[in-house]
Amino acid sequence: MAQAFDPVAATAAYLAQLPPALHEKAKAYTQGGHWLILWGAVVAVLVAWIVLRSGILVRVRQGVERTRPRPWLAVVAVIAVDAVVEAVLGLPWDVYAGWWREKSYGLTSQAFGGWFGEHLMGAAIAVVLTAILASGLYFLIRRAPRSWWLWGGVLVGLAFLALNVAQPIVIEPLFNTYTPAPPGAVRDEVVAMAKQVGVPYDKIYIYNGSKQSNRYTANVAGVMGTARIAMSDVMFKKDADLAEVRGVVGHEMGHYVMDHLYVLALAFGLLAMAGMFLVDRLFPLTARLAGASGVTGLADPAGYPVIAIILAILGVLSTPIVNSISRVEESQADQFSLTHFNEPDGLSKALVKTIEYRYDSPGRLEEIIFYDHPSVRSRVQRAMEWKAAHPKAGS
């Protein structure tokens, strides 16, 4: 009599493929990353406080509006100067958190010069995008001082969607080379999968993700006509087979088919609305405590670092909420992949390859607070439970 398939034992067997030392290294990296959230906020608050105390933004605003009020130009000038000053002050932290730590854990092979060049380019893009969004928000503050935060949430949600339209066609090609997937089994399989679930299949790319990171990943990005499927070359450097491609790309297709982008836009819009409501109420107190001399009020762009301080603190406090929203979507995408493409083993093999940067077995509270994906252990076990319930599934 054949022994019944045991999902728990199968999960343990998958996780046991990695040596204990690698699991411990992943645990140290992941839990150290939890502390980065707190220390990153501390650095942000400290840098914003230094900028406020220097009075440089007040002088910039006064210089722009010396002869007459020019609120749009004042916002852009203040945001630009603030970005440069904060980038310089925060550079040591950015180097540590963004490059040195990744390098020390073997998660990137990128040289410092390459990382720094991309860091500067990313900062420049962020300045432009922040200036555009901030201009809209300060306009709302001036025109609707009582309800600006309500309309601001709508603006943030729309901005999130606009960014995701532009990202695959304007921003991402600045950092990586996207090459059409060559004819062959992988492309044929992805095209067939896309046709099966109604995902656009005219843009299937492999990109040089190994340039920045050794992380095993793929994504379906964009909306409507800008949608494209992209697989990092890391997948194939780590010997991804067709079962893994089906499991991973099927997961990413799930995000697209289930309109997770729009769900996130709504969620972030609502969170932004709540955050800006608190900014509206906390701005006077925070400005006094931070010593924001010369800042005339919330509508004064020279007080932008005051807003940054409030948002940095709120960002830490909202971490469990944001991560929980993401975890739900990731779990749904896993289920979509299993339901439509029936590759529990392919998905599990791929998930095991992500353990080096995402510890597989966190405590329940740790997972709720800090994990934006379900733990690898729980995801593999769900896949194995699916396999047990569908005996013909799996490779």
N, C-alpha and C positions, 0 to 999 in steps of 0.2 A: 504494500500500500504506500503510495507516494506521500511524503511528508508535506503538510500544508505550508504554504508560503507565509513566512513571518515578517511583516513589515518592519518591526523593531529590530530584529536581527539583521535584516537587509540594510537598514539605515546604519547600524553599527559597523557593518562590513564596509560600507562606502567610506565612512569617516575614518576607519582604521587603515585606509589606503595611505594616509599621510602619517609620518612618524610623529611621536609625541613632542619632539623638540619643535617641529613646525607648528603644531597646535599651540604650544606655549608662546612661541614668537608671535603668532597671530593674535593671541589673547593680549599680550603686552602692547602690540601696535594698536589694537582696537580700543582697549581701555585707556591707553594714553591719549587716543583721539577724543575720548569723552572729555578729558581735561582741557583739550584744545578749545572746546566750545566756551568754557568759562574763561580761560586765559586770553582767548581772542577777544572776548567782550571787554575784559579788563584793559587790554591794550587799546581797543577802540575808544573806550571812555577816557583813558589817560591822554591819548593823542588829541581827542576832541577838546578836552579841558585845556591842554597846552595851547591849542590854536585860539580858543576863546580868550585865554589870559593874555595872549600876545596882542590882541586888538587888531590884528592884521586885516581881518575881514571887515571890520567897521571902517577902517581906512580905505579899503577897496570900494566899499559901497558909497562912502562919502565922495571919493574921487570920481566915480562914475556919475553920481547925481549932483555934482558941484553946482552946475548951472540950472538944471531942471530935473524933475523926476523922470527916471528912465528905468522903470521896474524890471522890464524884461532883460535889459542889458545888465542891470545890477545883479540879477539872479545868475545869469550865465557867468559873469566875471567872478562872483563870489564862489560859485561851484568849482570853477576852473582853478582858482588860487587855492582854495581849500584842498582840492584833490592833490595838487602838487605838494603842498606842505605836508599833508597827511601821508602821502606816498613816501616821502623822504623819512619822516619820523617813524613810520611803521615798517620800513624796509627790513630791518633786522628780524622782526617777527615773521614777516612774509617769507624771508629766506629760510628761516628755521622750519616753519610749518609747511611751506609749500614745496621746498626742495631738499633741504638737508635731511629732514626727518624721513622723507620718502626714499632718499638715497641710502640712508643708513639701514633701512629695513629691506633694501633690495627691490623696491617697488618702482624704481625708475632707473634708467641708464642714461638719462639725459644729462649732458654737461651743464655746468652752471651758466655758461654764456648763453646756451640755447634757452635754458629756462628763463634767464633774466630778460632776454629779448622778447620772449612771448609774454612775460609778466608785464613789461612796459606796454606792449601792444594791447594786452587785455585791459590795462589801466586806462589807456587812451580811449578805448571803446567805451569803457564804463563811465568815463567823464562825459562823453557825448550823450550817452543814454540817460545818465543821471541829470544832466543839464536840461534835456528835453522834458523828462518827467517832472523835475522840480519846477520848471517854468509853469507847467500846467497846474501843479499843486499850489504854488504861490499865487497864481491867478485866481484860483478858487478861494484861497484864504482872503484875498483882497475883496473879491466880489461877493462872497457868501460866508462871512466870518462866523456865522452861527452854525451853518450846515456843511461847511467845506469838507469835513471828514467823511460825510455821507457820500458826496460826489467823488471824493478822492478815492474811496474804495472802488467805485465803478471805473475810474480812470486807471487804477492799478490793474484791475482785472483785464481791461482792454489792452493795456500796455503789455501785459504778460502774453496775451494772444498774439499781438503784433510782433513781439520779440521771437516767438516760436515760428512765425511765418518767415521772418528774415534770417533766423539762425542757420538753417541748412544751406541757404543760397548766398548769404552775404558774409556771415561771421565765421562759421566753421571752416570754410575753405581757406581762410587766412592763416589757420594754424596747422591744417593737415591737408594731405593730398588724397582726394577721393577718386579712385579709379574704377570704372565699370567692371563688375565681376566678370572674369573671363568665361567663355563658353565651357561648359562641363557639368559634372554631376551636381556641384553645389548650386550653381546658378539655376540649373533646370529644376532642382528641388525647391528652391526659394520661389521661383516663378509659379510653380504648381501650387505651393502653399498660399501664395498671395491670391491667386485666382480662386482658390477654394473658399477663402474667407472675405474676399472683396477688398483687398488692400492693393493700391496701385503697384504695378510690377515693372514699370518702364524705367525706374531709377533704382538699381541695385548696385551698391558700391562696396568695395573693400578699401579701407583707409589705413594709413600708417600710424595707428594709435600707439604702436610701440615706441614711437618717437618721444612721447611724453611719459608713458606709463606701461608697466608690465601687467596691467589688469585685463582680465578676460572679459570682453564686453561686446555688445551689439546694440543697435537702437533703430527704431523707426521714428523719424522726426519730421516736423513740418505738418501742414494741414492742406487739404485739398490738393491743388496743383503743385505745391512745393514738397509734398510728402515723398520721402525716400527711405529705403532700407539700407543700413550701413553696418558692416561687420568689421571690427578691428582685426588687423593682421595678427594680433596676439592670439586670437582664437586658433589660427592655423599653425602658429609657431608652437602652440601647446597641443598640437595634434588633434584638433577637433574633427570628429568623424561626422557622417551625415546625420546620425541619430542626435548628436549634440547640436548640430546646426538646426535641426527640426525643433528640438526642445527649446533652445535659446531664442531663435528667431520667431518661433511660435509665441513665446512669451511677449516679445516686443510687439508683434502684430496684435496681441491682445490689448495692449495699451491703446493702439490706434483704433481698433474696431469698437472698443467700449468707450471711446471718446473721453479717455482719462485726461487729456489735455484741457478739455472744457471744464471738467470737474475741478481740476486744479486751479484753473482761472477763477472759477466761482469761489473756491475755498480761499485762495489767496486774496481775492477781492474782499471777502468778508473779514478775513483776519486783518487785512490792511485797514479796513473801515474801523474795526475795534481798536487797532493800534493808533490810528490817527485821532480817534476820539480821546484816547488817553493822552496823546501828545497835546491836544488842545487843552486838556485840563491840567496837565502837569508842567506845561512849559514855563509859566511864571515862577513856580517854586524851583524848578531845576535851574533856570537861568540865574536866580539869586544864589543858590548853593554853589553853582559853578563860577560865580563871579563874572558874569557876561556883561561887563561894563560897556556902555555905548549901544547895546542892543535895545531897540525901541519896542519890541514886541514880537509876536509870532509872525507877523507879516514881513518883518525885517529879515532879508536873506542872510544878514550877518549873524543871525542866530541859528543858522543851519547846524552848527556843531551841537547846539543844545538838543535839537531834534535827534541828531545822531546818537547822543548819550542815552536819551530815552529809548530809542529803538534798539540800541545794543542790549540794554537791560531786558526789554520786552522780548527780544530775540531769544535770549537764554531761557526766560520763563515759558515761552511758547514752544520750546523744542519738543516736548512730548506730544503736543497737539499736531505740529507739522509732521513729525515722524509717524504718528499714528495714521494720519491721512495717507501718507505714502505707503505705509505697510499694507493697508487695506487694498490699495490699488495693485501693489506687487503680488499680493496673494491672489487677487482676482486674475491677474495676467498669467500666473502659474496655472491656475485652474483652466483658463482658456486654452493654454498650450496643451495640457493633458487631454482636455475634452476633444479638441479639434485635430490634434496631431499625434496623440497617443504614444508619446515617447517618455515614459517615466524614467527609464534608465539613461536615455540621452540627456534629459534635463538634470538628473542627479549627477552624472559624470561631470557636466559643466559646472554645477554648483560647487562640487568638491574643489574645483580649480580656483574658486574665489575665496577659499578659506584663508589664504595667506594675508588678505587685507580685511577680512571680516570674520572674526572669531565665531566658530560654529555653534557654541553651546552657552550663550549668556543666561544669566538668571532672568526670571520673568519680568521683574521690575526694571532691570537693566535694558531688556529688549524694548519695553514700552517707552522708556524715556529716551534712549539713545539710538535705537536701530530704525533706519528708514526703510529697511527690508526685513521680512521675517528672518529669523536665524536660519542658517544653512541646515542645521539638524532638523528643525521643524519642516522646512521646505522639502528636504529629501524624504522625511518620513511621510509627508502627505503624498508625495509621488509614489512611494512604495505602497501606501494604503490604496492608492488608485490602481496600482498594478495588481494588488491582491484582489480587488473588486472586479478587475477586468483582466482575466487570466491571459488573454491573447495580446495584451499590451506589453510594450517593452521589447528591448532587443536582446 
